[in-house]
């Protein structure tokens, strides 16, 4: 299994054979509360790193989800439309948002590993 990397905007990303799966972290879903809606990007859309490309809405707030790397959206988690609560119950597995195909395997090098992200979240408290 590939290593999970994290962004300062609380996205997680796993790269496997040039395709990165992206979702929000457990910390992010806890901060949002019960997720009630998700607006996913269109398959085929070309994105740049740090571009807002999805929206997650909860009973508390709406938040943008950013592309952690540049590339093309090749798949979205359509099951979230009918069951957005999966983001709360399984944020780092079944609650993934979209997949990005990248031509740069080193794109994740600038992102945080799990220990660095945990320290980052602790500093936010």
N, C-alpha and C positions, 0 to 999 in steps of 0.2 A: 504494500500500500504506500502511496506517495505521502510525503510530508505535508502537513497542513501549515499554511502561512496566514498571517493576519495583517489587516490594515488599521490605521489609526481611526478609521471610520467604522470599525467593528464588523468588517466583512472577513470571512474566512475563504480560503482558496486552496484547492488541491489540483496539481497539474499531473495529468496522466497521458502520455503519448501525444503531447502538444495540445491537449484539450483541458482547460481549467474549469472545474466545477466551483461555483460561487454561492455563498449563502451568508446569513448574518450570524454572529456569535451568540452564545448563550447569554453573555452579558447584555448584548443589544436587545434580545427578545425579552429579557427580564425588565429592562428599562422601559420598553414599549408597553408591556402588559399584554392583554389578550388581543392578538392580531385578528382583525375582522375582514381585511381586504388586502390584496396585493395586485399591483399593476406591473406586469412583466414586459420586457422589451420584445420586439419582433425578431423572429428568427431571420437571419441574413443581415441584420443591422451591423454595420462596422462601427466600432467604438474606440475611443482613445482612453488611456489610463486616467482615472479620477473623474471621468464623466458620469454625471447622474443618469442612470439608465433604467431604474425601476423605482417603484414607490411601495412602501409597506405602511398600512394604516392600522392603528390599534384603537382601543377605546380611549387612550390617552392622547395620541398624536399621530401625525403622518411624518414619515422620514424617507429621505432619498436613499437608495442603494446605489453605490458607485461601482464602476468597472475598476477592479484592482489592476488590470493589465489591458493593453490594447489588443484588439483582434476582432473577430467576427462572431456574433451570437449564432451558435449552431443548434441549440436546444434550450427550451424553457420547461420548467416543471409545471405543466398544465394542471396537474392534480391540485395545486394550491388554489386555483380558482374556486373549486368546490369545497376545499377544506383548508382554509388559510391557517387554522389552528395548528396544523402540522409544524408551522414555523416555531410555535411555542413548545410543542411536545417533543420535537426532534430537530432542533435548529441546525445541527451539524451533520445530519444524515438525510432522512427523507424530506426535510424542510429546505433543501437547496433551491435556489432561485433560477439560475441559468448556467449555461456552459459556453465558454468562449474558446474559440480556436485561435491560437497564437502562433506566429512564425518565429517568436523569440523565446527559446526555452529558458533563457536567463532572466526573463521578465520578473520572476518572483524573487530574485536575489535581493532586491531592496525592501522586501516585506519582512515583518517580524516573525520569529519562530514562537513556539508556544510559551516558553519561559519569558521571553521579552514582552510578549503581549500580556501575560499575567501580571508582570511588574508594571506595565503601562496602565492597566486597569486599576491596580492597587493604588497607583499614584493619583488617579482621578477621584478616589474616595475622600 
